[in-house]
């Protein structure tokens, strides 16, 4: 209760770490399966886990909330955000896609004063820009930025930023697990609706890799791949709750810089799972990201961010 800013940063950093594992799993199975199939597997596995979290956090009765429509709209934004994020992977180098997505904190800082009425000081603005420079150095984006799929990554960043700002605006009236449950339900409904549409229309091929990843027909997975896709459900249930809780209890302008910690894990998973060796630029960029995060945390406004919504 005395240091909600630090607690929010901790929740967000843990959520980003957990979610980074999902990127590695989806990258591993994306060559053989449709995006909607992977998302559907993930969501089905997440349902009982999220129900358990809802039960322990406030009881299943909290699912019947007056915030029903705001929760649905927020989840719809995240459905668009994560769908476009993963659709960009087949068409863009991973470095370019992720670098564009990590403009999220910039969009949050730009929108927070209008949506939340928060004051964004020069220290946190500086921290976000330094962090973004670190991302650019780490990922070395190239000519792929001019590929039309780059708009998918930017769309993902904007919609994710809006959804997290909505979580903060809703405050403590709705628990993080309830928000995550609604989010998971909309994901599942959206994935099934998209898959059903393309199945009924018989559209299964496209000239662009991003569209093909979305409309590809479902196939029966191998036991190993089924386990991998199912593991995304466990990952997502935990990570969605952590991220949502972070933006509920702390100012978006305080915790936003720590979205960049995702770039600390990508090189590690790339090395462990795909044999990718980090470049010196990766290490240099990671150092800038850490410095930027610590600079934001040392902001007087951040330390004053105690109990506000409670």
C-alpha atoms as a printed R data frame, in Angstrom:
    type eleno elety resid chain resno       x       y       z
1   ATOM     1    CA   UNK     A     1   0.000   0.000   0.000
2   ATOM     2    CA   UNK     A     2   2.969   2.327   0.600
3   ATOM     3    CA   UNK     A     3   4.722   1.682  -2.678
4   ATOM     4    CA   UNK     A     4   2.243   0.853  -5.405
5   ATOM     5    CA   UNK     A     5   4.560   2.185  -8.104
6   ATOM     6    CA   UNK     A     6   7.277  -0.344  -7.294
7   ATOM     7    CA   UNK     A     7   4.717  -3.137  -7.005
8   ATOM     8    CA   UNK     A     8   3.212  -2.174 -10.372
9   ATOM     9    CA   UNK     A     9   6.650  -2.221 -11.991
10  ATOM    10    CA   UNK     A    10   7.329  -5.645 -10.487
11  ATOM    11    CA   UNK     A    11   4.022  -7.044 -11.799
12  ATOM    12    CA   UNK     A    12   4.623  -5.592 -15.253
13  ATOM    13    CA   UNK     A    13   8.203  -6.867 -15.502
14  ATOM    14    CA   UNK     A    14   7.132 -10.364 -14.449
15  ATOM    15    CA   UNK     A    15   4.233 -10.277 -16.900
16  ATOM    16    CA   UNK     A    16   6.543  -9.275 -19.748
17  ATOM    17    CA   UNK     A    17   8.951 -12.077 -18.822
18  ATOM    18    CA   UNK     A    18   6.178 -14.672 -18.817
19  ATOM    19    CA   UNK     A    19   4.669 -13.381 -22.079
20  ATOM    20    CA   UNK     A    20   8.080 -13.494 -23.788
21  ATOM    21    CA   UNK     A    21   7.930 -17.285 -23.504
22  ATOM    22    CA   UNK     A    22   4.740 -17.263 -25.580
23  ATOM    23    CA   UNK     A    23   6.512 -15.425 -28.417
24  ATOM    24    CA   UNK     A    24   9.087 -18.209 -28.565
25  ATOM    25    CA   UNK     A    25   6.393 -20.903 -28.614
26  ATOM    26    CA   UNK     A    26   4.344 -19.199 -31.340
27  ATOM    27    CA   UNK     A    27   7.486 -18.655 -33.408
28  ATOM    28    CA   UNK     A    28   8.205 -22.380 -33.115
29  ATOM    29    CA   UNK     A    29   4.774 -23.499 -34.388
30  ATOM    30    CA   UNK     A    30   3.898 -20.644 -36.770
31  ATOM    31    CA   UNK     A    31   5.184 -22.393 -39.865
32  ATOM    32    CA   UNK     A    32   2.628 -25.207 -39.721
33  ATOM    33    CA   UNK     A    33  -0.513 -23.892 -38.016
34  ATOM    34    CA   UNK     A    34  -2.985 -21.043 -38.354
35  ATOM    35    CA   UNK     A    35  -2.806 -18.155 -35.920
36  ATOM    36    CA   UNK     A    36  -6.467 -18.697 -35.012
37  ATOM    37    CA   UNK     A    37  -5.765 -22.323 -34.152
38  ATOM    38    CA   UNK     A    38  -2.883 -21.420 -31.849
39  ATOM    39    CA   UNK     A    39  -4.962 -18.717 -30.129
40  ATOM    40    CA   UNK     A    40  -7.934 -21.052 -29.703
41  ATOM    41    CA   UNK     A    41  -5.792 -23.750 -28.079
42  ATOM    42    CA   UNK     A    42  -4.306 -21.148 -25.786
43  ATOM    43    CA   UNK     A    43  -7.648 -19.713 -24.739
44  ATOM    44    CA   UNK     A    44  -9.266 -23.073 -24.020
45  ATOM    45    CA   UNK     A    45  -6.420 -24.041 -21.697
46  ATOM    46    CA   UNK     A    46  -6.587 -20.616 -20.007
47  ATOM    47    CA   UNK     A    47 -10.290 -20.855 -19.058
48  ATOM    48    CA   UNK     A    48 -10.013 -23.123 -15.973
49  ATOM    49    CA   UNK     A    49  -6.828 -21.375 -14.816
50  ATOM    50    CA   UNK     A    50  -8.451 -17.956 -15.017
51  ATOM    51    CA   UNK     A    51 -11.604 -19.205 -13.285
52  ATOM    52    CA   UNK     A    52  -9.409 -20.425 -10.431
53  ATOM    53    CA   UNK     A    53  -7.691 -17.037 -10.237
54  ATOM    54    CA   UNK     A    54 -11.056 -15.265 -10.237
55  ATOM    55    CA   UNK     A    55 -12.280 -17.537  -7.444
56  ATOM    56    CA   UNK     A    56  -9.317 -16.793  -5.185
57  ATOM    57    CA   UNK     A    57  -9.109 -13.080  -5.982
58  ATOM    58    CA   UNK     A    58 -12.741 -12.135  -5.423
59  ATOM    59    CA   UNK     A    59 -15.065 -15.043  -6.146
60  ATOM    60    CA   UNK     A    60 -16.752 -16.082  -9.386
61  ATOM    61    CA   UNK     A    61 -19.599 -13.694  -8.601
62  ATOM    62    CA   UNK     A    62 -17.293 -10.826  -9.590
63  ATOM    63    CA   UNK     A    63 -17.605 -11.951 -13.213
64  ATOM    64    CA   UNK     A    64 -21.085 -10.394 -13.199
65  ATOM    65    CA   UNK     A    65 -19.921  -6.820 -13.146
66  ATOM    66    CA   UNK     A    66 -21.372  -3.460 -14.112
67  ATOM    67    CA   UNK     A    67 -18.199  -2.935 -16.145
68  ATOM    68    CA   UNK     A    68 -19.302  -5.596 -18.645
69  ATOM    69    CA   UNK     A    69 -19.180  -3.450 -21.786
70  ATOM    70    CA   UNK     A    70 -15.958  -1.590 -20.909
71  ATOM    71    CA   UNK     A    71 -14.358  -4.991 -20.323
72  ATOM    72    CA   UNK     A    72 -15.615  -6.264 -23.672
73  ATOM    73    CA   UNK     A    73 -14.354  -3.187 -25.526
74  ATOM    74    CA   UNK     A    74 -10.985  -3.390 -23.810
75  ATOM    75    CA   UNK     A    75 -10.676  -7.070 -24.679
76  ATOM    76    CA   UNK     A    76 -11.618  -6.323 -28.303
77  ATOM    77    CA   UNK     A    77  -8.789  -3.794 -28.492
78  ATOM    78    CA   UNK     A    78  -6.374  -6.427 -27.193
79  ATOM    79    CA   UNK     A    79  -7.710  -8.990 -29.668
80  ATOM    80    CA   UNK     A    80  -6.821  -6.607 -32.492
81  ATOM    81    CA   UNK     A    81  -3.505  -5.751 -30.839
82  ATOM    82    CA   UNK     A    82  -2.203  -9.265 -30.360
83  ATOM    83    CA   UNK     A    83  -3.573 -10.542 -33.679
84  ATOM    84    CA   UNK     A    84  -1.805  -7.833 -35.658
85  ATOM    85    CA   UNK     A    85   1.340  -8.300 -33.567
86  ATOM    86    CA   UNK     A    86   1.695 -11.966 -34.496
87  ATOM    87    CA   UNK     A    87   0.534 -11.435 -38.077
88  ATOM    88    CA   UNK     A    88   3.552  -9.213 -38.680
89  ATOM    89    CA   UNK     A    89   6.032 -11.980 -37.810
90  ATOM    90    CA   UNK     A    90   5.947 -13.916 -41.117
91  ATOM    91    CA   UNK     A    91   6.438 -10.811 -43.288
92  ATOM    92    CA   UNK     A    92   8.913  -8.756 -41.236
93  ATOM    93    CA   UNK     A    93  12.261  -9.595 -39.698
94  ATOM    94    CA   UNK     A    94  11.582 -10.229 -36.022
95  ATOM    95    CA   UNK     A    95  13.818  -7.283 -35.122
96  ATOM    96    CA   UNK     A    96  11.705  -4.858 -37.132
97  ATOM    97    CA   UNK     A    97   8.357  -6.194 -35.917
98  ATOM    98    CA   UNK     A    98   9.313  -6.086 -32.248
99  ATOM    99    CA   UNK     A    99  11.041  -2.690 -32.525
100 ATOM   100    CA   UNK     A   100   7.864  -1.169 -33.949
101 ATOM   101    CA   UNK     A   101   5.715  -2.838 -31.291
102 ATOM   102    CA   UNK     A   102   7.868  -1.402 -28.532
103 ATOM   103    CA   UNK     A   103   6.686   2.068 -29.382
104 ATOM   104    CA   UNK     A   104   3.892   1.155 -26.923
105 ATOM   105    CA   UNK     A   105   5.263   3.308 -24.066
106 ATOM   106    CA   UNK     A   106   5.548   6.285 -26.404
107 ATOM   107    CA   UNK     A   107   1.876   5.970 -27.301
108 ATOM   108    CA   UNK     A   108   0.978   5.537 -23.621
109 ATOM   109    CA   UNK     A   109   2.817   8.669 -22.622
110 ATOM   110    CA   UNK     A   110   1.224  10.586 -25.490
111 ATOM   111    CA   UNK     A   111  -2.300   9.413 -24.588
112 ATOM   112    CA   UNK     A   112  -2.140   9.274 -20.767
113 ATOM   113    CA   UNK     A   113  -2.683  13.044 -20.233
114 ATOM   114    CA   UNK     A   114  -5.850  12.968 -22.392
115 ATOM   115    CA   UNK     A   115  -7.355   9.678 -21.188
116 ATOM   116    CA   UNK     A   116  -6.219   9.631 -17.555
117 ATOM   117    CA   UNK     A   117  -5.346  13.245 -16.871
118 ATOM   118    CA   UNK     A   118  -1.886  12.193 -15.691
119 ATOM   119    CA   UNK     A   119   1.036  14.584 -15.632
120 ATOM   120    CA   UNK     A   120   4.045  13.272 -17.532
121 ATOM   121    CA   UNK     A   121   7.290  14.816 -16.317
122 ATOM   122    CA   UNK     A   122  10.448  15.344 -18.301
123 ATOM   123    CA   UNK     A   123  12.277  12.525 -16.501
124 ATOM   124    CA   UNK     A   124   9.837   9.849 -17.636
125 ATOM   125    CA   UNK     A   125   9.629  11.251 -21.160
126 ATOM   126    CA   UNK     A   126  13.418  11.154 -21.313
127 ATOM   127    CA   UNK     A   127  13.468   7.602 -19.926
128 ATOM   128    CA   UNK     A   128  11.060   6.345 -22.578
129 ATOM   129    CA   UNK     A   129  13.020   7.937 -25.417
130 ATOM   130    CA   UNK     A   130  16.309   6.570 -24.080
131 ATOM   131    CA   UNK     A   131  14.675   3.156 -23.785
132 ATOM   132    CA   UNK     A   132  13.395   3.351 -27.328
133 ATOM   133    CA   UNK     A   133  16.896   4.234 -28.564
134 ATOM   134    CA   UNK     A   134  18.085   1.120 -26.735
135 ATOM   135    CA   UNK     A   135  15.482  -0.967 -28.558
136 ATOM   136    CA   UNK     A   136  16.583   0.420 -31.932
137 ATOM   137    CA   UNK     A   137  20.258  -0.283 -31.156
138 ATOM   138    CA   UNK     A   138  19.447  -3.778 -29.926
139 ATOM   139    CA   UNK     A   139  17.246  -4.806 -32.852
140 ATOM   140    CA   UNK     A   140  18.989  -2.887 -35.680
141 ATOM   141    CA   UNK     A   141  15.819  -2.406 -37.749
142 ATOM   142    CA   UNK     A   142  16.438  -2.206 -41.474
143 ATOM   143    CA   UNK     A   143  14.665  -1.852 -44.774
144 ATOM   144    CA   UNK     A   144  11.856  -4.145 -43.594
145 ATOM   145    CA   UNK     A   145  10.309  -1.143 -41.864
146 ATOM   146    CA   UNK     A   146   8.980  -0.085 -45.259
147 ATOM   147    CA   UNK     A   147   7.095  -3.367 -45.710
148 ATOM   148    CA   UNK     A   148   3.314  -2.824 -45.437
149 ATOM   149    CA   UNK     A   149   3.220  -5.315 -42.555
150 ATOM   150    CA   UNK     A   150   5.004  -2.666 -40.480
151 ATOM   151    CA   UNK     A   151   1.580  -1.051 -40.112
152 ATOM   152    CA   UNK     A   152   0.439  -4.212 -38.313
153 ATOM   153    CA   UNK     A   153   3.074  -3.760 -35.623
154 ATOM   154    CA   UNK     A   154   2.213  -0.091 -35.217
155 ATOM   155    CA   UNK     A   155  -1.485  -0.942 -34.986
156 ATOM   156    CA   UNK     A   156  -0.661  -3.493 -32.301
157 ATOM   157    CA   UNK     A   157   1.271  -0.902 -30.290
158 ATOM   158    CA   UNK     A   158  -1.556   1.638 -30.436
159 ATOM   159    CA   UNK     A   159  -4.338  -0.772 -29.499
160 ATOM   160    CA   UNK     A   160  -2.303  -2.324 -26.675
161 ATOM   161    CA   UNK     A   161  -1.538   1.124 -25.265
162 ATOM   162    CA   UNK     A   162  -5.218   2.065 -25.337
163 ATOM   163    CA   UNK     A   163  -6.229  -1.184 -23.636
164 ATOM   164    CA   UNK     A   164  -3.733  -0.753 -20.798
165 ATOM   165    CA   UNK     A   165  -4.823   2.856 -20.270
166 ATOM   166    CA   UNK     A   166  -8.403   1.608 -20.045
167 ATOM   167    CA   UNK     A   167  -7.320  -0.854 -17.328
168 ATOM   168    CA   UNK     A   168  -5.834   2.010 -15.343
169 ATOM   169    CA   UNK     A   169  -8.939   4.161 -15.820
170 ATOM   170    CA   UNK     A   170 -11.174   1.349 -14.564
171 ATOM   171    CA   UNK     A   171  -9.040   1.318 -11.409
172 ATOM   172    CA   UNK     A   172  -9.608  -1.160  -8.603
173 ATOM   173    CA   UNK     A   173 -13.327  -1.591  -9.234
174 ATOM   174    CA   UNK     A   174 -12.648  -4.696 -11.336
175 ATOM   175    CA   UNK     A   175 -10.021  -7.282 -10.381
176 ATOM   176    CA   UNK     A   176  -7.131  -8.162 -12.677
177 ATOM   177    CA   UNK     A   177  -8.300 -11.786 -12.987
178 ATOM   178    CA   UNK     A   178 -11.789 -10.699 -14.105
179 ATOM   179    CA   UNK     A   179 -10.275  -8.407 -16.747
180 ATOM   180    CA   UNK     A   180  -8.051 -11.263 -17.910
181 ATOM   181    CA   UNK     A   181 -11.032 -13.667 -18.014
182 ATOM   182    CA   UNK     A   182 -13.037 -11.339 -20.252
183 ATOM   183    CA   UNK     A   183  -9.975 -10.756 -22.383
184 ATOM   184    CA   UNK     A   184  -9.472 -14.502 -22.828
185 ATOM   185    CA   UNK     A   185 -13.157 -15.025 -23.689
186 ATOM   186    CA   UNK     A   186 -13.113 -12.369 -26.392
187 ATOM   187    CA   UNK     A   187  -9.876 -13.829 -27.783
188 ATOM   188    CA   UNK     A   188 -11.485 -17.258 -28.073
189 ATOM   189    CA   UNK     A   189 -14.697 -15.948 -29.628
190 ATOM   190    CA   UNK     A   190 -12.742 -13.769 -32.040
191 ATOM   191    CA   UNK     A   191 -10.375 -16.548 -33.127
192 ATOM   192    CA   UNK     A   192 -13.240 -19.002 -33.701
193 ATOM   193    CA   UNK     A   193 -15.263 -16.395 -35.613
194 ATOM   194    CA   UNK     A   194 -12.324 -15.540 -37.880
195 ATOM   195    CA   UNK     A   195 -11.495 -19.205 -38.492
196 ATOM   196    CA   UNK     A   196 -15.163 -20.026 -39.143
197 ATOM   197    CA   UNK     A   197 -15.502 -17.172 -41.622
198 ATOM   198    CA   UNK     A   198 -12.547 -18.284 -43.724
199 ATOM   199    CA   UNK     A   199 -13.602 -21.933 -43.515
200 ATOM   200    CA   UNK     A   200 -17.106 -21.174 -44.758
201 ATOM   201    CA   UNK     A   201 -15.884 -18.874 -47.537
202 ATOM   202    CA   UNK     A   202 -13.168 -21.312 -48.603
203 ATOM   203    CA   UNK     A   203 -10.499 -18.614 -48.502
204 ATOM   204    CA   UNK     A   204  -7.283 -20.292 -47.392
205 ATOM   205    CA   UNK     A   205  -4.532 -18.726 -49.483
206 ATOM   206    CA   UNK     A   206  -3.147 -15.231 -49.869
207 ATOM   207    CA   UNK     A   207  -0.256 -13.528 -51.591
208 ATOM   208    CA   UNK     A   208   0.960 -11.879 -48.400
209 ATOM   209    CA   UNK     A   209   2.583 -13.913 -45.633
210 ATOM   210    CA   UNK     A   210   0.803 -12.069 -42.840
211 ATOM   211    CA   UNK     A   211  -2.641 -12.725 -44.309
212 ATOM   212    CA   UNK     A   212  -1.755 -16.350 -45.022
213 ATOM   213    CA   UNK     A   213  -0.816 -16.882 -41.370
214 ATOM   214    CA   UNK     A   214  -4.285 -15.652 -40.401
215 ATOM   215    CA   UNK     A   215  -6.410 -17.546 -42.938
216 ATOM   216    CA   UNK     A   216  -4.469 -20.827 -43.139
217 ATOM   217    CA   UNK     A   217  -6.780 -23.845 -42.543
218 ATOM   218    CA   UNK     A   218  -6.548 -25.768 -39.289
219 ATOM   219    CA   UNK     A   219  -4.701 -29.106 -39.256
220 ATOM   220    CA   UNK     A   220  -4.477 -31.831 -36.641
221 ATOM   221    CA   UNK     A   221  -1.440 -31.048 -34.450
222 ATOM   222    CA   UNK     A   222   1.219 -33.499 -33.370
223 ATOM   223    CA   UNK     A   223   1.226 -34.326 -29.639
224 ATOM   224    CA   UNK     A   224   4.306 -32.144 -29.124
225 ATOM   225    CA   UNK     A   225   2.830 -29.181 -30.980
226 ATOM   226    CA   UNK     A   226  -0.471 -29.577 -29.125
227 ATOM   227    CA   UNK     A   227   1.402 -29.390 -25.827
228 ATOM   228    CA   UNK     A   228   3.297 -26.316 -27.018
229 ATOM   229    CA   UNK     A   229   0.102 -24.547 -28.060
230 ATOM   230    CA   UNK     A   230  -1.591 -25.574 -24.836
231 ATOM   231    CA   UNK     A   231   1.307 -24.189 -22.810
232 ATOM   232    CA   UNK     A   232   0.466 -20.778 -24.244
233 ATOM   233    CA   UNK     A   233  -2.765 -20.954 -22.245
234 ATOM   234    CA   UNK     A   234  -0.898 -21.283 -18.956
235 ATOM   235    CA   UNK     A   235   1.531 -18.547 -19.988
236 ATOM   236    CA   UNK     A   236  -1.233 -16.197 -21.124
237 ATOM   237    CA   UNK     A   237  -3.409 -16.693 -18.038
238 ATOM   238    CA   UNK     A   238  -0.572 -15.756 -15.711
239 ATOM   239    CA   UNK     A   239   0.866 -12.960 -17.863
240 ATOM   240    CA   UNK     A   240  -2.468 -11.275 -18.646
241 ATOM   241    CA   UNK     A   241  -3.262 -11.107 -14.946
242 ATOM   242    CA   UNK     A   242   0.154  -9.675 -14.057
243 ATOM   243    CA   UNK     A   243   0.096  -7.025 -16.781
244 ATOM   244    CA   UNK     A   244  -3.478  -5.988 -16.077
245 ATOM   245    CA   UNK     A   245  -2.778  -5.732 -12.352
246 ATOM   246    CA   UNK     A   246   0.287  -3.576 -13.030
247 ATOM   247    CA   UNK     A   247  -1.695  -0.932 -14.908
248 ATOM   248    CA   UNK     A   248  -4.529  -1.018 -12.381
249 ATOM   249    CA   UNK     A   249  -2.398  -0.093  -9.383
250 ATOM   250    CA   UNK     A   250   0.279   2.200 -10.865
251 ATOM   251    CA   UNK     A   251   0.389   5.138 -13.229
252 ATOM   252    CA   UNK     A   252   0.816   4.164 -16.861
253 ATOM   253    CA   UNK     A   253   3.454   6.865 -17.283
254 ATOM   254    CA   UNK     A   254   5.485   5.259 -14.461
255 ATOM   255    CA   UNK     A   255   5.415   1.600 -15.485
256 ATOM   256    CA   UNK     A   256   5.362   2.083 -19.274
257 ATOM   257    CA   UNK     A   257   9.159   2.244 -19.580
258 ATOM   258    CA   UNK     A   258   9.420  -1.255 -18.152
259 ATOM   259    CA   UNK     A   259   7.638  -2.674 -21.201
260 ATOM   260    CA   UNK     A   260  11.132  -2.532 -22.677
261 ATOM   261    CA   UNK     A   261  12.330  -5.322 -20.385
262 ATOM   262    CA   UNK     A   262  10.849  -7.689 -22.958
263 ATOM   263    CA   UNK     A   263  13.930  -6.971 -25.025
264 ATOM   264    CA   UNK     A   264  16.103  -8.469 -22.319
265 ATOM   265    CA   UNK     A   265  14.469 -11.880 -22.722
266 ATOM   266    CA   UNK     A   266  14.181 -12.147 -26.505
267 ATOM   267    CA   UNK     A   267  17.956 -12.675 -27.055
268 ATOM   268    CA   UNK     A   268  18.034 -15.281 -24.280
269 ATOM   269    CA   UNK     A   269  15.173 -17.347 -25.714
270 ATOM   270    CA   UNK     A   270  16.624 -16.910 -29.200
271 ATOM   271    CA   UNK     A   271  19.916 -18.407 -28.008
272 ATOM   272    CA   UNK     A   272  18.394 -21.230 -25.952
273 ATOM   273    CA   UNK     A   273  15.645 -22.317 -28.360
274 ATOM   274    CA   UNK     A   274  16.824 -21.233 -31.827
275 ATOM   275    CA   UNK     A   275  20.613 -21.048 -31.533
276 ATOM   276    CA   UNK     A   276  20.743 -17.294 -32.141
277 ATOM   277    CA   UNK     A   277  23.881 -15.551 -30.830
278 ATOM   278    CA   UNK     A   278  23.324 -12.028 -29.425
279 ATOM   279    CA   UNK     A   279  25.260  -9.201 -31.090
280 ATOM   280    CA   UNK     A   280  27.201  -6.544 -29.197
281 ATOM   281    CA   UNK     A   281  24.457  -4.130 -30.205
282 ATOM   282    CA   UNK     A   282  21.998  -6.353 -28.326
283 ATOM   283    CA   UNK     A   283  24.020  -6.022 -25.127
284 ATOM   284    CA   UNK     A   284  24.443  -2.251 -25.611
285 ATOM   285    CA   UNK     A   285  20.725  -1.761 -26.238
286 ATOM   286    CA   UNK     A   286  19.792  -3.868 -23.207
287 ATOM   287    CA   UNK     A   287  22.026  -1.711 -21.004
288 ATOM   288    CA   UNK     A   288  20.303   1.452 -22.245
289 ATOM   289    CA   UNK     A   289  16.893  -0.085 -21.534
290 ATOM   290    CA   UNK     A   290  17.866  -0.955 -17.958
291 ATOM   291    CA   UNK     A   291  19.327   2.522 -17.387
292 ATOM   292    CA   UNK     A   292  16.161   4.133 -18.770
293 ATOM   293    CA   UNK     A   293  13.960   2.023 -16.502
294 ATOM   294    CA   UNK     A   294  15.984   2.864 -13.409
295 ATOM   295    CA   UNK     A   295  15.893   6.552 -14.357
296 ATOM   296    CA   UNK     A   296  12.100   6.424 -14.596
297 ATOM   297    CA   UNK     A   297  11.861   4.621 -11.258
298 ATOM   298    CA   UNK     A   298  13.977   7.302  -9.568
299 ATOM   299    CA   UNK     A   299  11.533  10.010 -10.676
300 ATOM   300    CA   UNK     A   300  10.020  11.898  -7.699
301 ATOM   301    CA   UNK     A   301   6.575  11.508  -9.294
302 ATOM   302    CA   UNK     A   302   7.076   7.758  -9.380
303 ATOM   303    CA   UNK     A   303   7.898   7.608  -5.707
304 ATOM   304    CA   UNK     A   304   4.857   9.700  -4.870
305 ATOM   305    CA   UNK     A   305   2.564   7.265  -6.668
306 ATOM   306    CA   UNK     A   306   1.114   5.673  -3.538
307 ATOM   307    CA   UNK     A   307  -2.502   4.664  -2.947
308 ATOM   308    CA   UNK     A   308  -4.473   6.679  -5.438
309 ATOM   309    CA   UNK     A   309  -7.394   4.637  -6.664
310 ATOM   310    CA   UNK     A   310  -8.106   2.965  -3.304
